[in-house]
């Protein structure tokens, strides 16, 4: 198992991987259509997208958390 202290990085890795997979698939499909070799085009687009998305998530996530904290209120207990 991975130690809990790595949870934010693991979360960023998984989230960025899934999101870049989905977005690159849609973008590749719209640009090329269902052509022969579509899967290879998609994987190429995904890997380059993930290479940008993962470090971006690590930098942007703390900013997004602070923004969400400012825009929301804690529930009354």
C-alpha positions as a printed Julia matrix, in Angstrom:
77×3 Matrix{Float64}:
   0.0    0.0     0.0
   1.01   3.58   -0.54
   1.41   5.77    2.58
  -1.44   8.23    3.17
   0.88  11.22    2.85
   1.0   10.52   -0.9
  -2.79  10.66   -1.26
  -2.92  14.15   -2.84
  -0.33  13.2    -5.46
  -2.02   9.87   -6.19
  -5.38  11.62   -6.45
  -3.87  14.11   -8.92
  -2.31  11.29  -10.94
  -5.59   9.37  -11.22
  -7.77  12.43  -11.81
  -5.48  13.91  -14.45
  -5.15  10.53  -16.16
  -8.88   9.95  -16.38
  -9.75  13.49  -17.38
  -7.03  13.71  -20.03
  -8.09  10.29  -21.37
 -11.68  11.47  -21.78
 -10.9   14.91  -23.19
  -8.21  13.68  -25.59
 -10.56  10.94  -26.81
 -13.3   13.43  -27.58
 -10.89  15.86  -29.23
  -9.27  13.11  -31.3
 -12.65  11.77  -32.38
 -13.84  15.23  -33.41
 -10.62  15.98  -35.29
 -10.05  12.64  -37.04
 -13.3   10.69  -36.78
 -13.34   6.89  -36.44
 -10.44   6.29  -38.81
  -8.12   3.32  -39.06
  -5.54   3.76  -36.33
  -7.86   5.84  -34.16
  -6.74   4.07  -30.99
  -3.08   4.88  -31.66
  -3.93   8.5   -32.38
  -5.9    8.66  -29.16
  -3.16   7.07  -27.05
  -0.6    9.49  -28.49
  -2.84  12.45  -27.75
  -3.63  11.12  -24.28
  -0.04  10.57  -23.22
   1.05  14.04  -24.29
  -2.04  15.54  -22.63
  -1.4   13.63  -19.41
   2.2   14.85  -19.36
   0.8   18.39  -19.14
  -2.3   17.64  -17.05
  -0.6   15.88  -14.11
   1.8   18.66  -13.09
  -0.92  21.21  -13.8
  -3.3   19.45  -11.39
  -0.61  19.4    -8.71
  -0.15  23.17   -9.04
  -3.78  24.18   -9.57
  -5.52  21.88   -7.04
  -4.43  23.84   -3.93
  -5.6   27.08   -5.57
  -8.94  25.49   -6.43
  -9.33  24.17   -2.86
  -8.73  27.66   -1.42
 -11.18  29.19   -3.88
 -13.85  26.62   -3.02
 -13.27  27.24    0.7
 -13.84  30.97    0.16
 -16.98  30.43   -1.88
 -18.65  27.96    0.49
 -19.69  27.94    4.11
 -19.29  25.21    6.69
 -22.51  23.43    7.67
 -24.1   24.42   10.98
 -23.64  21.66   13.53
